[in-house]
Amino acid sequence: MYDKSLTIRVTPTDKTPLLEFLPRDMIFNMIGVSIPDDAKTFYTPILEWIEEFTNENIEEPIVINIDLDYFSIQSASILLKMIKIFSVLPKVTVNWFYDDPDTEEIGRDLAYMVTVTFNFINKNNRIWYNS
């Protein structure tokens, strides 16, 4: 069983985002930029942790906040994998923050490929809408 008191936090750098999981609140945050030199190596431990977590048959709602100012194609692929892993849980919501049409479009493409609820949040004027 996962430990609700355990907070996971990966400190952001100029090439990698803040990654944190707050199990008491059931919130997973990705904030900043994601252009690691090797996205697979950087994200593998996080993906493995998410797989272990989702094997616990969590029934509580979980919110994934993705607020990336910039990310690489490799990172976009990892985002899809991450969301697909989380999608085995029954109550997953992704809050996709964007400030330009390209980032919004990538979020919509990801939303189309998974079965979780996406909220699109325009950072320029904080307009919320669901897909």
C-alpha positions as CSV (number, residue, x, y, z in Angstrom):
1,M,0.0,0.0,0.0
2,Y,1.3,3.5,-0.8
3,D,2.2,5.8,2.0
4,K,0.0,8.9,2.0
5,S,2.5,10.8,4.1
6,L,5.2,10.4,1.4
7,T,5.6,13.3,-0.9
8,I,7.7,12.8,-4.0
9,R,9.5,15.9,-5.3
10,V,12.0,16.3,-8.1
11,T,13.5,19.7,-8.1
12,P,13.3,21.7,-11.3
13,T,16.3,22.7,-13.4
14,D,16.7,24.8,-16.5
15,K,16.0,21.7,-18.5
16,T,13.6,19.6,-16.3
17,P,10.3,20.4,-14.6
18,L,9.3,20.4,-11.0
19,L,7.7,16.9,-10.5
20,E,5.8,16.4,-7.3
21,F,3.2,14.0,-6.0
22,L,1.2,15.0,-3.0
23,P,-0.5,11.7,-2.0
24,R,-2.5,13.2,0.8
25,D,-4.2,15.5,-1.7
26,M,-3.9,13.1,-4.7
27,I,-2.3,15.7,-6.9
28,F,0.6,15.2,-9.3
29,N,2.3,18.3,-10.6
30,M,4.6,18.9,-13.6
31,I,5.6,22.5,-13.8
32,G,8.3,24.3,-15.8
33,V,10.2,23.2,-18.9
34,S,10.9,19.6,-20.0
35,I,13.8,19.5,-22.4
36,P,16.1,17.0,-20.7
37,D,19.1,15.7,-22.7
38,D,17.7,12.2,-22.4
39,A,14.0,12.2,-21.6
40,K,13.8,8.5,-21.3
41,T,16.5,8.3,-18.7
42,F,15.1,11.2,-16.7
43,Y,11.5,10.0,-16.7
44,T,12.0,6.3,-16.3
45,P,12.0,6.3,-12.5
46,I,8.9,8.5,-12.5
47,L,7.1,6.2,-14.9
48,E,8.1,3.2,-12.8
49,W,6.8,4.9,-9.7
50,I,3.5,5.8,-11.4
51,E,3.1,2.1,-12.5
52,E,3.6,0.9,-8.9
53,F,1.2,3.5,-7.6
54,T,-1.5,2.6,-10.1
55,N,-1.2,-1.1,-9.2
56,E,-2.6,-0.1,-5.8
57,N,-6.2,0.1,-7.3
58,I,-6.7,3.6,-6.0
59,E,-10.4,4.6,-6.0
60,E,-9.9,8.3,-4.9
61,P,-9.9,11.0,-7.6
62,I,-6.4,12.1,-8.7
63,V,-5.6,15.4,-10.4
64,I,-2.6,15.8,-12.7
65,N,-1.5,19.4,-13.3
66,I,0.6,19.8,-16.4
67,D,1.9,23.4,-16.7
68,L,4.9,23.2,-19.0
69,D,6.1,26.4,-20.6
70,Y,8.1,24.4,-23.1
71,F,8.8,20.7,-23.8
72,S,10.5,18.6,-26.3
73,I,9.0,15.9,-28.6
74,Q,10.6,13.3,-26.4
75,S,8.9,14.8,-23.4
76,A,5.5,14.9,-25.2
77,S,5.9,11.2,-25.8
78,I,6.7,10.6,-22.1
79,L,3.6,12.7,-21.1
80,L,1.4,10.4,-23.2
81,K,2.9,7.3,-21.5
82,M,2.5,8.8,-18.1
83,I,-1.2,9.7,-18.7
84,K,-1.9,6.3,-20.2
85,I,-0.4,4.7,-17.1
86,F,-2.6,6.9,-14.8
87,S,-5.6,6.2,-17.0
88,V,-6.1,2.7,-15.4
89,L,-7.4,4.5,-12.4
90,P,-11.1,5.3,-12.4
91,K,-11.1,9.0,-11.5
92,V,-8.3,10.9,-13.2
93,T,-8.4,14.5,-14.3
94,V,-5.6,16.3,-16.2
95,N,-5.4,20.1,-15.9
96,W,-3.6,21.1,-19.1
97,F,-2.2,24.7,-18.8
98,Y,-1.3,26.5,-22.0
99,D,-0.5,30.0,-23.1
100,D,-0.3,29.5,-26.9
101,P,-2.3,27.6,-29.6
102,D,0.5,25.1,-30.2
103,T,0.6,24.0,-26.6
104,E,-3.2,23.8,-26.5
105,E,-3.2,21.7,-29.6
106,I,-0.7,19.2,-28.2
107,G,-2.9,18.9,-25.1
108,R,-5.9,18.3,-27.3
109,D,-4.0,15.6,-29.2
110,L,-3.0,13.9,-25.9
111,A,-6.6,14.1,-24.7
112,Y,-7.8,12.4,-27.8
113,M,-5.5,9.5,-27.2
114,V,-6.5,8.7,-23.6
115,T,-9.7,8.1,-21.7
116,V,-9.3,10.6,-18.9
117,T,-10.9,14.0,-18.4
118,F,-8.9,17.0,-19.6
119,N,-9.5,20.6,-18.4
120,F,-7.8,23.2,-20.7
121,I,-6.7,26.3,-18.8
122,N,-5.6,29.3,-20.7
123,K,-2.8,30.9,-18.6
124,N,-3.3,34.2,-20.4
125,N,-6.8,34.7,-19.1
126,R,-7.5,31.6,-17.0
127,I,-10.4,30.4,-19.1
128,W,-11.3,26.9,-18.1
129,Y,-13.1,24.4,-20.3
130,N,-13.4,20.7,-20.4
131,S,-13.1,18.2,-23.3
